Amino acid sequence: MIRRIYPSDQIENYLLIDVIAVVFLFYHMTTEPSPIGIIGNLLLFALFLTAFYISLWYRDWRLLASSLLGCAILTLFGIFVNKWLILYGFIIADLLGRANSKAHIAVGMAGIIAMFLIVNEYNGKQLFSFEKAVYLPTLSVQLLIPIVIYIRGKSKRLQSELNAANEKIARYIQEEERHRIARDLHDTLGQTLIMIKLKSELTIRLMEKDTGQAKQELTDILTTSRAALKQVRELVDSMKYVSLEEEINYAKHALQTAKIELTVKELASMPPLTRIAETMVALSIREAVTNTMKHSQANHCTITTNYQAGMYTIQVTDDGVGFTQATNGNGLQSIKERMQFLQGKAEIKAVPDSGVTVILTVPIQEERKEGI
């Protein structure tokens, strides 16, 4: 409910600062003597809050207009209440840096300068004197804040666009890989299966007429089937290989970017895995780590690997908010499907406010007998 009346990003990062600033400003409005009286002070305070609230929600001309209105009100505060109240221009400077237009930021900065100059003029040009030198660096900082915040916001937007572009490239690569596999299946395995089908039909017709020839055809079918199995293995081996070690290193870097500390515990050396098995395990870890980054709000994540009694286990645990089983997403479902493909299993344990644990179990001996 509160997110409908107050921006979510502001709640996460600035709510406490906003509350402190508003409370202190309200205190000064009700305690400082003023020629316009407490009623006038409170009316200006209410108008300032209105300008502040508008600035929270908009990034266009309305942000500029509300920022200029805020500067005007702080100017009146500096003239009629107390000149040092223009230090609250930090509030305006912070919001001004979120504007979409550089021109709007420049005009808003001009408003901040005008606010200081007008109050300086009204106070007999003593505002920037040596004994009150705090105002000059304060003005400088208030002018720098919008620039810094704008650059920081632009950097985040560019990083977001870069991440989106990388995701598109990854999807294009996957799509191209699918097309390549489809072509290989059609050009090699497809023709081989057609040959097996034709020879099988011929064998059925020869069973009663020419037993010797039928046996020869069955021998050819067996040879062709072995060739088809070899083609399948070659096709699987040619698929994109993902190293488990490289994936864990990538996960560490990705989690650091998300301000999540990663601890890797290797209780035993990794057993010999085929390329496809190692790829499946690595992609499952990637899915679990991605889920941690996107949804967990965790501070710490642990990846533990162990090999015992022919079973290779990987456990990914975070200390985040967890989830209910009803919110189990497609990403976690794909982990289970990958483990089923390897004749293993995936356990996902999640409790609200207690984090998530993903346990992958791969039977090494059974997997090796499979030969793929």
C-alpha positions in Angstrom: 0.0 0.0 0.0 2.7 2.4 1.0 4.5 1.9 -2.4 1.4 3.5 -4.1 1.9 6.7 -2.2 5.7 6.7 -2.0 8.1 5.6 -4.7 9.6 2.1 -4.0 13.2 3.1 -4.8 12.8 6.1 -2.4 11.6 3.8 0.3 14.5 1.4 0.0 17.3 4.1 -0.1 16.1 7.4 1.2 13.0 7.0 3.5 14.9 7.5 6.7 16.7 10.6 5.4 13.5 12.1 4.1 11.7 11.5 7.5 14.6 13.1 9.4 14.8 16.1 7.0 11.1 16.8 7.1 10.9 16.4 10.9 13.7 18.8 11.5 12.3 21.4 9.0 8.9 21.1 10.7 10.5 21.7 14.1 12.2 24.9 12.9 9.0 26.1 11.3 7.2 25.8 14.6 9.9 27.2 16.9 11.7 29.9 14.9 10.3 33.5 15.3 9.0 34.8 12.0 7.3 38.1 10.8 4.8 35.9 8.9 3.9 34.0 12.1 3.6 30.3 12.7 0.5 30.1 10.3 2.6 31.5 7.5 5.5 29.2 8.3 3.2 26.2 8.3 1.6 27.2 5.0 5.0 27.6 3.4 6.1 24.3 4.9 3.0 22.5 3.4 3.7 24.1 0.0 7.3 22.9 0.3 6.1 19.3 1.1 3.9 19.5 -2.0 6.8 20.4 -4.2 8.9 17.7 -2.6 6.2 15.1 -3.2 5.8 16.0 -6.8 9.6 15.8 -7.3 9.6 12.3 -6.0 7.3 10.9 -8.7 8.3 12.8 -11.9 11.4 13.2 -14.0 10.2 15.7 -16.6 9.3 19.4 -16.5 7.2 18.8 -13.4 10.4 17.9 -11.5 12.0 21.1 -12.6 8.9 23.2 -11.7 8.6 21.7 -8.3 12.4 22.1 -7.7 12.2 25.8 -8.6 9.2 26.1 -6.3 11.2 24.5 -3.5 14.0 26.9 -4.1 11.6 29.8 -3.9 10.1 28.6 -0.6 13.6 28.0 0.9 14.5 31.5 -0.2 11.5 32.8 1.8 12.5 30.7 4.7 16.0 32.2 4.5 14.6 35.7 4.5 11.8 35.5 7.0 12.7 32.6 9.3 16.4 31.9 9.4 19.0 32.3 6.7 20.7 28.9 7.4 17.5 27.1 6.4 18.7 27.3 2.8 21.0 24.4 3.7 17.9 22.3 3.2 18.6 22.9 -0.5 20.3 19.5 -0.3 16.8 17.9 -0.6 16.2 19.8 -3.9 19.6 19.1 -5.2 19.2 15.4 -4.7 15.9 15.2 -6.5 17.0 17.5 -9.3 19.8 15.1 -10.2 17.2 12.5 -11.2 15.8 14.7 -14.1 15.9 13.2 -17.5 17.0 16.4 -19.2 20.4 18.0 -18.7 18.8 21.4 -19.5 16.3 20.9 -16.6 19.2 20.1 -14.3 21.1 23.3 -15.4 18.0 25.5 -14.9 17.4 23.9 -11.4 21.1 24.5 -10.5 20.6 28.2 -11.5 17.6 28.2 -9.1 19.8 27.0 -6.3 22.4 29.7 -7.1 19.6 32.4 -7.2 18.4 31.1 -3.8 21.8 31.7 -2.2 22.3 35.1 -3.9 18.9 36.5 -2.9 19.3 35.4 0.7 22.9 36.8 0.6 21.6 40.1 -0.7 18.8 40.3 1.9 21.3 39.6 4.7 23.6 42.5 3.8 25.9 40.4 1.7 27.3 38.8 4.8 26.4 35.3 3.8 29.7 34.5 2.2 31.9 36.4 4.7 34.8 34.6 6.4 32.9 33.9 9.6 30.1 32.4 7.7 32.2 30.5 5.1 30.1 27.3 5.6 27.6 28.7 3.1 30.0 28.8 0.2 31.1 25.2 0.3 27.5 24.2 1.0 26.5 26.0 -2.3 29.3 24.2 -4.1 28.2 20.8 -2.8 24.5 21.5 -3.7 25.6 22.3 -7.2 27.7 19.1 -7.5 25.0 16.8 -6.1 22.7 16.9 -9.2 25.7 16.3 -11.5 26.9 13.3 -9.5 23.5 11.8 -9.2 22.7 12.3 -12.9 26.0 10.6 -13.9 25.4 7.8 -11.5 21.8 7.3 -12.8 23.0 7.3 -16.4 25.7 4.7 -15.5 23.1 2.4 -14.0 20.8 2.8 -17.1 23.7 2.1 -19.4 24.6 -1.0 -17.3 21.0 -2.1 -17.5 21.0 -1.7 -21.3 24.2 -3.6 -21.5 22.8 -6.4 -19.5 19.7 -6.5 -21.6 21.9 -6.5 -24.8 24.0 -9.4 -23.4 20.8 -11.4 -22.6 19.6 -10.8 -26.2 23.0 -12.0 -27.5 22.8 -15.1 -25.3 19.3 -15.8 -26.6 20.5 -15.4 -30.2 23.4 -17.8 -29.5 21.0 -20.3 -28.1 18.6 -19.9 -31.0 21.5 -20.4 -33.5 22.6 -23.5 -31.5 19.1 -24.9 -31.8 19.1 -24.3 -35.6 22.5 -25.9 -35.9 21.4 -29.0 -33.9 18.2 -29.2 -36.0 20.3 -29.1 -39.2 22.6 -31.7 -37.9 19.7 -33.9 -36.9 18.1 -33.5 -40.3 21.3 -34.0 -42.3 22.8 -36.9 -40.4 20.5 -38.7 -37.9 17.4 -38.1 -40.0 18.8 -39.8 -43.0 20.1 -42.6 -40.9 16.7 -43.3 -39.3 15.1 -43.2 -42.7 17.6 -45.9 -43.9 16.8 -48.0 -40.8 13.1 -47.6 -41.5 13.4 -48.7 -45.2 15.7 -51.7 -44.3 13.2 -52.7 -41.6 10.4 -52.7 -44.1 12.5 -54.7 -46.5 13.4 -57.2 -43.8 9.8 -57.8 -43.0 9.1 -58.7 -46.7 12.1 -60.9 -46.9 11.5 -62.9 -43.7 9.4 -65.6 -45.6 11.0 -65.3 -49.0 14.7 -65.1 -48.4 15.8 -65.8 -44.8 19.5 -65.3 -45.6 19.0 -61.9 -47.2 16.7 -61.0 -44.2 19.5 -61.8 -41.8 21.9 -59.7 -43.9 19.5 -56.7 -43.7 19.2 -57.2 -40.0 23.0 -57.0 -39.7 22.9 -53.8 -41.8 20.2 -52.4 -39.5 22.3 -53.2 -36.4 25.4 -51.5 -38.0 23.3 -48.5 -39.0 21.9 -48.2 -35.5 25.3 -48.2 -34.0 26.3 -45.4 -36.5 23.2 -43.5 -35.4 24.1 -43.8 -31.7 27.6 -42.6 -32.6 26.1 -39.6 -34.4 24.0 -38.8 -31.3 27.1 -38.9 -29.1 29.0 -36.7 -31.5 26.1 -34.2 -31.6 25.9 -34.0 -27.8 29.7 -33.6 -27.5 29.5 -30.7 -30.0 27.0 -28.8 -27.9 28.2 -25.8 -26.0 30.3 -27.0 -23.0 30.0 -25.1 -19.7 32.8 -25.7 -17.2 31.7 -26.1 -13.6 34.8 -24.4 -12.3 34.3 -21.4 -14.7 30.6 -21.2 -13.8 31.4 -21.0 -10.0 34.0 -18.3 -10.7 31.4 -16.4 -12.8 28.8 -16.8 -10.0 31.3 -15.3 -7.5 31.8 -12.3 -9.8 28.0 -11.9 -10.4 27.1 -12.1 -6.8 29.7 -9.6 -5.9 28.1 -7.2 -8.3 24.8 -7.8 -6.5 26.5 -7.1 -3.1 26.2 -10.8 -2.1 29.2 -12.5 -0.6 29.9 -16.0 -1.9 31.7 -18.8 0.0 32.7 -21.9 -1.9 33.3 -25.1 0.1 34.8 -28.0 -1.7 34.6 -31.0 0.6 35.9 -33.4 -2.0 37.5 -33.2 -5.5 35.1 -33.2 -8.4 34.6 -36.7 -9.8 35.0 -37.3 -13.6 31.9 -36.0 -15.4 31.1 -36.1 -19.1 30.8 -32.8 -20.9 27.1 -32.9 -21.0 26.8 -33.8 -17.3 29.1 -31.1 -16.2 27.3 -28.6 -18.4 23.9 -29.6 -16.9 25.3 -29.2 -13.4 26.9 -25.8 -14.2 23.7 -24.5 -15.8 21.7 -25.6 -12.7 24.1 -23.7 -10.5 23.7 -20.7 -12.7 19.9 -21.0 -12.4 20.1 -21.2 -8.6 22.5 -18.2 -8.4 20.4 -16.2 -10.7 17.4 -16.9 -8.5 19.4 -15.7 -5.5 20.5 -12.5 -7.2 17.0 -11.6 -8.4 14.7 -12.6 -5.6 16.5 -13.5 -2.3 17.6 -10.1 -1.0 20.4 -12.1 0.6 23.7 -10.9 2.1 25.6 -14.2 1.8 25.5 -17.3 -0.5 27.3 -20.6 0.0 28.1 -23.3 -2.7 29.2 -26.6 -1.2 30.4 -29.6 -3.3 30.9 -33.1 -2.1 31.5 -36.6 -3.6 30.7 -39.6 -1.5 29.5 -43.1 -2.2 29.2 -42.6 -5.9 27.0 -39.5 -5.5 28.2 -36.0 -6.4 26.2 -33.3 -4.5 26.2 -29.6 -4.9 24.4 -27.4 -2.4 23.6 -23.7 -3.0 22.3 -21.9 0.1 21.4 -18.2 0.7 20.3 -16.3 3.8 17.6 -14.3 1.9 13.9 -13.9 2.3 13.0 -17.4 0.9 9.7 -18.1 -0.7 6.6 -20.2 -0.4 6.2 -23.3 -2.6 3.4 -21.5 -4.5 6.0 -19.1 -5.9 8.3 -21.8 -7.2 9.3 -20.4 -10.6 10.3 -21.9 -14.0 14.0 -21.5 -13.3 13.8 -23.9 -10.4 11.7 -26.3 -12.4 14.3 -26.4 -15.1 16.9 -27.4 -12.5 14.8 -30.4 -11.6 14.4 -31.3 -15.3 18.2 -31.2 -15.8 18.8 -33.4 -12.9 16.2 -35.9 -14.0 18.0 -36.0 -17.4 21.2 -37.1 -15.5 19.1 -39.6 -13.5 19.8 -37.5 -10.5 17.5 -35.3 -8.4 17.1 -31.7 -7.2 15.8 -30.7 -3.8 14.6 -27.2 -3.2 14.0 -26.2 0.4 12.6 -22.7 1.0 11.0 -21.1 4.0 9.8 -17.5 4.1 12.4 -15.2 5.7 14.8 -18.2 6.1 16.5 -18.4 2.8 16.6 -21.0 0.0 18.7 -24.2 -0.3 19.1 -26.0 -3.6 20.6 -29.5 -3.4 21.7 -31.2 -6.7 22.6 -34.9 -6.6 24.2 -36.7 -9.5 24.8 -40.4 -9.5 28.3 -40.7 -11.1 28.5 -44.4 -11.9 25.0 -44.6 -13.4 25.7 -41.4 -15.4 29.0 -42.9 -16.7 27.3 -46.1 -17.8 24.9 -44.0 -19.8 27.8 -42.9 -22.0 26.3 -39.7 -23.2 
